[in-house]
């Protein structure tokens, strides 16, 4: 598939996600879009990222999430240490909104 067609499709997906109105519609959208395994994988990576931001060690994260050390390392490298990534900002915003000031 041509790169510009793929970018248009990706942009359309992101616009669709941004158009979701509320948590329940978001849940239904991702249930329709992803397999249960894909959703569990994303949820696990989000949990790993949250624990990493709380400065928890790999062994604790592995025990709490069941993620492998390779997954934990990948999340650290690709999500949290990425200066252009959004995961750190999103997690910090969510923690602040939920009243968790541990970070």
C-alpha positions as CSV (number, residue, x, y, z in Angstrom):
1,X,0.0,0.0,0.0
2,X,1.3,3.4,-0.9
3,X,2.6,5.5,2.0
4,X,0.2,8.4,1.4
5,X,-2.8,6.1,1.4
6,X,-1.6,4.4,4.6
7,X,-1.1,7.8,6.2
8,X,-4.6,8.9,5.2
9,X,-6.1,5.7,6.7
10,X,-4.0,6.2,9.9
11,X,-5.1,9.8,10.2
12,X,-8.7,8.7,9.7
13,X,-8.4,6.2,12.5
14,X,-6.9,8.9,14.9
15,X,-9.7,11.3,14.0
16,X,-12.2,8.6,14.7
17,X,-10.7,8.0,18.1
18,X,-10.7,11.7,18.9
19,X,-14.4,11.8,18.0
20,X,-15.4,9.3,20.6
21,X,-17.8,10.6,23.2
22,X,-17.0,9.2,26.6
23,X,-15.5,6.1,28.1
24,X,-18.3,3.7,27.3
25,X,-18.3,4.6,23.5
26,X,-14.5,4.3,23.6
27,X,-14.7,0.9,25.2
28,X,-17.2,-0.3,22.6
29,X,-15.1,1.1,19.7
30,X,-11.9,-0.7,20.9
31,X,-13.9,-3.9,21.5
32,X,-15.0,-3.7,17.9
33,X,-11.6,-2.8,16.5
34,X,-9.3,-5.0,18.5
35,X,-9.1,-8.7,19.5
36,X,-9.3,-9.5,23.2
37,X,-5.6,-10.4,23.1
38,X,-4.7,-7.0,21.5
39,X,-6.7,-5.2,24.1
40,X,-5.0,-7.1,26.9
41,X,-1.6,-6.3,25.4
42,X,-2.3,-2.6,25.3
43,X,-3.7,-2.6,28.8
44,X,-0.7,-4.4,30.1
45,X,1.7,-2.0,28.4
46,X,-0.2,0.9,29.9
47,X,0.0,-0.6,33.3
48,X,3.7,-1.3,32.9
49,X,4.3,2.3,31.8
50,X,2.3,3.6,34.9
51,X,4.4,1.4,37.3
52,X,7.6,2.5,35.6
53,X,6.6,6.2,36.1
54,X,6.1,5.4,39.8
55,X,9.7,4.1,39.9
56,X,8.8,0.5,40.6
57,X,11.4,-2.1,39.8
58,X,11.1,-4.7,37.1
59,X,10.4,-7.6,39.5
60,X,7.5,-5.7,41.1
61,X,6.1,-4.8,37.7
62,X,6.4,-8.4,36.4
63,X,4.6,-9.6,39.5
64,X,1.8,-7.1,39.3
65,X,1.2,-7.2,35.5
66,X,2.6,-10.6,34.3
67,X,4.6,-8.8,31.7
68,X,7.9,-10.3,30.7
69,X,11.1,-8.4,31.4
70,X,11.4,-8.0,27.6
71,X,8.0,-6.2,27.5
72,X,8.9,-4.1,30.4
73,X,12.2,-3.1,28.8
74,X,10.4,-2.4,25.5
75,X,7.9,-0.1,27.2
76,X,10.7,1.7,29.0
77,X,12.6,2.2,25.8
78,X,9.9,2.9,23.3
79,X,7.2,4.6,25.3
80,X,8.7,6.3,28.3
81,X,12.2,7.3,27.1
82,X,10.9,8.6,23.8
83,X,11.1,12.4,23.9
84,X,8.4,12.7,21.1
85,X,6.1,10.1,22.8
86,X,2.9,11.0,24.5
87,X,2.6,8.2,27.0
88,X,4.4,10.0,29.9
89,X,2.3,13.1,29.5
90,X,-1.0,11.1,29.3
91,X,-0.2,9.0,32.3
92,X,0.8,12.0,34.4
93,X,-2.3,13.9,33.3
94,X,-4.5,10.8,34.2
95,X,-2.8,10.5,37.6
96,X,-3.3,14.2,38.3
97,X,-7.0,14.0,37.3
98,X,-7.4,11.0,39.6
99,X,-5.8,12.7,42.5
100,X,-2.7,10.5,42.6
101,X,0.3,12.7,43.3
102,X,2.8,9.9,43.8
103,X,4.6,10.8,40.6
